[in-house]
Amino acid sequence: MHGLGLSLWTGEDVPVIVDVVQVTQESSLIELTKGSENWEKVAQYITLNKQIGLDKIIQQLSTKYTISAAVNKEIAKLLK
């Protein structure tokens, strides 16, 4: 009774729920730019955590900051 045909009807009468938490988090991220007041703290964090690698550092910083390609390059320079 609830076999293959159920997947055909999925979504027709079920309302779509938007994940409000995700939308709120994306809009509350801080723009990270070189020379901003947070840059010195971030640079210090990067130099202290070089051993974890660029990908992990970017992943961790992305939870709080939006990171442009230019800033990503600057972070890579600090790791060298």
N, C-alpha and C positions, 0 to 999 in steps of 0.2 A: 503494500500500500504506500509506503514512504520511500520507495527505492529511487530509481533513476529520474523519474518524473519530478521529484521534489527539487532537484537542482535547476530544472527549467523554470520553475516559478519563483525561485529565490530572488529577492530584491524587488519584486513587483509591488508587494503590499507592505514591505518592511521599510520604514523611514530610514534615510541615510543620516547617521549621526556624525557630526564633525568633531574631531578631537580638539576641543577648545584649549586644552592644556598645551598642546604642541604649538598652536597658533600664537598663544600668549608668550611662550618661551622664545619663539623666533623673533617676535617684535621687541623683546626686552634685552636682546643682545647688544653689547657695546661695540661700537666700531673701533677696532684697534688700528692705530696708525703710528708710524715711527715719529717720535717726538711728542706724542701725547703724554698726559700725566701718568697713564698706566704703563707706558712703554718701558720705563726703567725697571719696574717691578717684573714685567714679563721677561725682559732681557736677563735679569738676575735669576729668575726661575729657569730659564733656558740654559744658562751656563752651569747652574747647579745640577741639572738633570740631563746632561749631554748623553749619558750612558743609555738612556731609554730610547733614543733615536727620534728622528724628525717626525715620522708618522704618528707615534704615540704622543709627542708633545703637541702637534697640531690638533690631534683628536681631543686632548684634554683642554687646550685653550679654546677650542670651538664650542665648548659648553657655556662659555661666558662671553666670548668675543666673536664678531664677524671678522674673518681674516681674508684680506684681498690677496691677489697673486703677488703684488709688490711686497707686502708684509711677509708673505710666505718665503720669498727670496731672501729677505732680511734675516728671518729666523734661520734659514739654511746657512747663511754667512756666519751667524753667531755660533753655529755648531761646529764649524771648521776650526 
